[in-house]
Amino acid sequence: MKNWILTFSVFFLTLSTIQAQSVVGKWKTIDDETGEVKSIVEIYEKSGKIYGKVAEILRANHTKDVCTKCDGAEKNKPILGMVIINGLKKDGAEYNGGTILDPTNGKKYKCYIELESADKLKLRGYVGISIVGRTQYWTRVKK
């Protein structure tokens, strides 16, 4: 009986640890220059790839912004609800091979993301090689 209890305890502890270490969830984005919280991005998995959409805009004067500098299908579309992270695939501890869109300048960058901790996400957008780019740290939204 004790073995069963121990087995179930280890199983549920492992399951909760794995779930806590997923990039899937809602994340607060932070402005690089001001340190101000800008938005909430919901990262989700679809067909084995990772995507992220703007779920909430936290700056009151930007809630109705559209992506005027974007190209293609995103041009003049509302930023709220826009998919900005596209097609990342798991590669060891990080997710890469996809792109991120910066709605403020309309540019798409290669990117990778990885968990720094259960509640801190490192996101790097870059052109060409990852040395030429910018890193942001997002924090997980607590339920």
Backbone hydrogen bonds in HBPLUS format (Angstrom, degrees):
<---DONOR---> <-ACCEPTOR-->    atom                        ^
c    i                          cat <-CA-CA->   ^        H-A-AA   ^      H-
h    n   atom  resd res      DA  || num        DHA   H-A  angle D-A-AA Bond
n    s   type  num  typ     dist DA aas  dist angle  dist       angle   num
A0005-ILE N   A0001-MET O   3.12 MM   4  6.46 162.0  2.15 153.1 157.4     1
A0006-LEU N   A0002-LYS O   2.92 MM   4  6.10 161.8  1.96 149.5 154.9     2
A0007-THR N   A0003-ASN O   2.83 MM   4  5.97 157.4  1.88 145.7 152.5     3
A0008-PHE N   A0004-TRP O   2.91 MM   4  6.12 168.0  1.92 154.4 156.8     4
A0009-SER N   A0005-ILE O   2.92 MM   4  6.05 156.6  1.98 146.5 153.6     5
A0010-VAL N   A0006-LEU O   2.96 MM   4  6.16 164.5  1.98 152.7 156.0     6
A0011-PHE N   A0007-THR O   2.96 MM   4  6.13 159.5  2.00 148.6 154.9     7
A0012-PHE N   A0008-PHE O   2.97 MM   4  6.17 170.2  1.98 154.8 155.9     8
A0013-LEU N   A0009-SER O   2.96 MM   4  6.05 154.8  2.02 147.4 155.1     9
A0014-THR N   A0010-VAL O   2.91 MM   4  6.01 160.7  1.94 149.6 154.7    10
A0015-LEU N   A0011-PHE O   2.90 MM   4  6.11 159.6  1.94 149.9 156.1    11
A0016-SER N   A0012-PHE O   2.98 MM   4  6.09 161.7  2.02 144.6 148.8    12
A0017-THR N   A0013-LEU O   3.03 MM   4  6.18 149.6  2.12 143.0 151.5    13
A0018-ILE N   A0014-THR O   2.96 MM   4  6.16 162.3  1.99 153.7 157.9    14
A0019-GLN N   A0015-LEU O   3.03 MM   4  6.21 162.7  2.06 148.0 152.9    15
A0020-ALA N   A0016-SER O   2.97 MM   4  6.03 153.6  2.04 140.0 147.1    16
A0021-GLN N   A0017-THR O   3.15 MM   4  6.27 130.4  2.40 138.5 150.3    17
A0021-GLN N   A0018-ILE O   3.16 MM   3  5.22 137.1  2.36  96.7 108.6    18
A0022-SER N   A0019-GLN O   3.32 MM   3  5.49 152.7  2.40 115.2 113.1    19
A0025-GLY N   A0043-ILE O   2.95 MM  18  5.26 157.5  2.00 136.0 141.6    20
A0043-ILE N   A0025-GLY O   2.73 MM  18  5.26 164.4  1.76 167.3 162.0    21
A0141-VAL N   A0026-LYS O   2.84 MM 115  5.47 170.6  1.85 143.8 142.4    22
A0027-TRP N   A0041-VAL O   2.84 MM  14  5.25 156.7  1.90 144.1 151.8    23
A0041-VAL N   A0027-TRP O   2.82 MM  14  5.25 160.5  1.85 153.8 156.9    24
A0028-LYS N   A0139-THR O   2.70 MM 111  5.25 168.0  1.72 161.8 160.5    25
A0139-THR N   A0028-LYS O   3.28 MM 111  5.25 145.7  2.40 136.0 142.2    26
A0029-THR N   A0039-SER O   2.85 MM  10  5.34 165.5  1.87 148.7 152.1    27
A0038-LYS N   A0029-THR O   2.86 MM   9  5.62 159.2  1.91 144.2 151.3    28
A0031-ASP N   A0036-GLU O   2.77 MM   5  5.27 169.5  1.78 153.8 156.8    29
A0035-GLY N   A0031-ASP O   2.88 MM   4  4.99 145.8  1.99 133.8 142.3    30
A0058-LEU N   A0038-LYS O   2.85 MM  20  5.41 155.1  1.91 137.0 143.2    31
A0040-ILE N   A0056-GLU O   2.80 MM  16  4.97 158.3  1.85 144.0 146.2    32
A0055-ALA N   A0040-ILE O   2.78 MM  15  5.54 146.4  1.89 148.6 159.4    33
A0056-GLU N   A0040-ILE O   3.24 MM  16  4.97 148.8  2.35 140.5 138.6    34
A0042-GLU N   A0053-LYS O   2.83 MM  11  5.40 155.8  1.88 164.8 163.1    35
A0053-LYS N   A0042-GLU O   2.98 MM  11  5.40 155.0  2.05 141.0 143.4    36
A0044-TYR N   A0051-TYR O   2.79 MM   7  5.42 157.8  1.84 148.7 156.3    37
A0051-TYR N   A0044-TYR O   2.83 MM   7  5.42 164.3  1.86 164.2 168.9    38
A0046-LYS N   A0049-LYS O   2.82 MM   3  5.41 158.7  1.87 153.9 161.1    39
A0049-LYS N   A0046-LYS O   3.08 MM   3  5.41 162.9  2.11 114.0 119.4    40
A0050-ILE N   A0088-LEU O   2.81 MM  38  4.85 158.0  1.85 137.7 145.1    41
A0088-LEU N   A0050-ILE O   3.12 MM  38  4.85 161.7  2.16 142.0 138.6    42
A0052-GLY N   A0085-ILE O   3.00 MM  33  4.56 147.3  2.11 124.4 122.5    43
A0084-ILE N   A0052-GLY O   2.72 MM  32  5.75 143.7  1.85 153.8 165.8    44
A0085-ILE N   A0052-GLY O   3.09 MM  33  4.56 164.3  2.12 133.8 134.4    45
A0054-VAL N   A0082-MET O   2.93 MM  28  5.56 154.8  1.99 148.7 152.2    46
A0081-GLY N   A0054-VAL O   2.73 MM  27  4.96 146.7  1.83 139.7 150.3    47
A0062-HIS N   A0059-ARG O   2.88 MM   3  5.56 160.9  1.91 130.9 133.2    48
A0065-ASP N   A0062-HIS O   3.17 MM   3  5.25 168.9  2.18 114.2 115.0    49
A0079-ILE N   A0065-ASP O   3.05 MM  14  6.03 169.5  2.06 145.0 144.8    50
A0068-THR N   A0066-VAL O   3.08 MM   2  5.79 124.4  2.40 107.5  91.9    51
A0067-CYS N   A0077-LYS O   2.87 MM  10  5.63 156.5  1.93 152.8 156.0    52
A0070-CYS N   A0067-CYS O   3.43 MM   3  5.44 161.2  2.47 100.7 106.0    53
A0076-ASN N   A0067-CYS O   2.89 MM   9  4.91 155.4  1.95 129.1 127.9    54
A0075-LYS N   A0072-GLY O   3.17 MM   3  5.68 156.8  2.22 115.5 122.0    55
A0077-LYS N   A0074-GLU O   3.03 MM   3  5.34 157.0  2.08 138.1 133.2    56
A0082-MET N   A0079-ILE O   2.97 MM   3  5.10 163.8  1.99 124.4 127.5    57
A0101-LEU N   A0084-ILE O   2.73 MM  17  4.78 145.7  1.84 136.3 147.3    58
A0086-ASN N   A0099-THR O   2.89 MM  13  5.28 165.1  1.91 151.9 154.9    59
A0099-THR N   A0086-ASN O   2.98 MM  13  5.28 151.4  2.06 143.6 151.9    60
A0089-LYS N   A0096-ASN O   2.76 MM   7  5.40 168.8  1.77 151.2 152.9    61
A0096-ASN N   A0089-LYS O   2.90 MM   7  5.40 153.3  1.97 149.0 146.0    62
A0091-ASP N   A0094-GLU O   2.68 MM   3  5.42 164.4  1.71 173.7 168.2    63
A0094-GLU N   A0091-ASP O   3.30 MM   3  5.42 157.1  2.36 124.8 120.9    64
A0095-TYR N   A0113-ILE O   2.82 MM  18  5.28 159.2  1.86 157.6 164.2    65
A0113-ILE N   A0095-TYR O   2.91 MM  18  5.28 151.1  1.99 145.6 155.2    66
A0111-CYS N   A0098-GLY O   3.26 MM  13  6.07 141.5  2.42 137.3 134.8    67
A0100-ILE N   A0109-TYR O   2.79 MM   9  5.33 149.4  1.89 149.7 159.3    68
A0109-TYR N   A0100-ILE O   2.80 MM   9  5.33 158.8  1.85 152.6 159.6    69
A0102-ASP N   A0107-LYS O   2.91 MM   5  5.60 168.0  1.92 163.7 166.4    70
A0105-ASN N   A0102-ASP O   3.22 MM   3  5.86 138.3  2.40 115.7 124.3    71
A0106-GLY N   A0102-ASP O   2.75 MM   4  5.57 133.3  1.97 154.0 168.4    72
A0110-LYS N   A0126-TYR O   3.07 MM  16  5.39 140.6  2.23 173.7 161.8    73
A0126-TYR N   A0110-LYS O   2.89 MM  16  5.39 156.8  1.94 147.0 151.7    74
A0112-TYR N   A0124-ARG O   3.02 MM  12  5.50 145.4  2.14 143.8 154.7    75
A0124-ARG N   A0112-TYR O   2.94 MM  12  5.50 170.3  1.95 167.7 170.8    76
A0114-GLU N   A0122-LYS O   2.94 MM   8  5.35 150.6  2.03 148.5 156.7    77
A0122-LYS N   A0114-GLU O   2.82 MM   8  5.35 171.0  1.82 169.9 168.4    78
A0116-GLU N   A0120-LYS O   2.79 MM   4  5.35 161.2  1.83 150.5 155.9    79
A0117-SER N   A0120-LYS O   3.32 MM   3  5.08 159.7  2.36 135.3 135.6    80
A0120-LYS N   A0117-SER O   3.34 MM   3  5.08 169.8  2.35 102.8 105.8    81
A0140-ARG N   A0119-ASP O   3.02 MM  21  4.77 159.7  2.06 123.5 127.5    82
A0121-LEU N   A0138-TRP O   2.83 MM  17  5.06 169.3  1.84 151.3 155.1    83
A0138-TRP N   A0121-LEU O   2.86 MM  17  5.06 157.1  1.91 146.4 152.2    84
A0123-LEU N   A0136-GLN O   2.87 MM  13  5.25 170.2  1.88 162.5 162.5    85
A0136-GLN N   A0123-LEU O   2.81 MM  13  5.25 163.1  1.83 158.1 164.1    86
A0125-GLY N   A0134-ARG O   2.97 MM   9  5.51 155.8  2.03 165.7 165.1    87
A0134-ARG N   A0125-GLY O   2.85 MM   9  5.51 157.5  1.90 161.3 169.0    88
A0127-VAL N   A0132-VAL O   3.13 MM   5  6.09 158.1  2.18 175.1 177.9    89
A0129-ILE N   A0127-VAL O   2.95 MM   2  5.93 107.9  2.48 118.6 102.4    90
A0132-VAL N   A0129-ILE O   3.07 MM   3  5.93 149.3  2.17 125.8 131.3    91
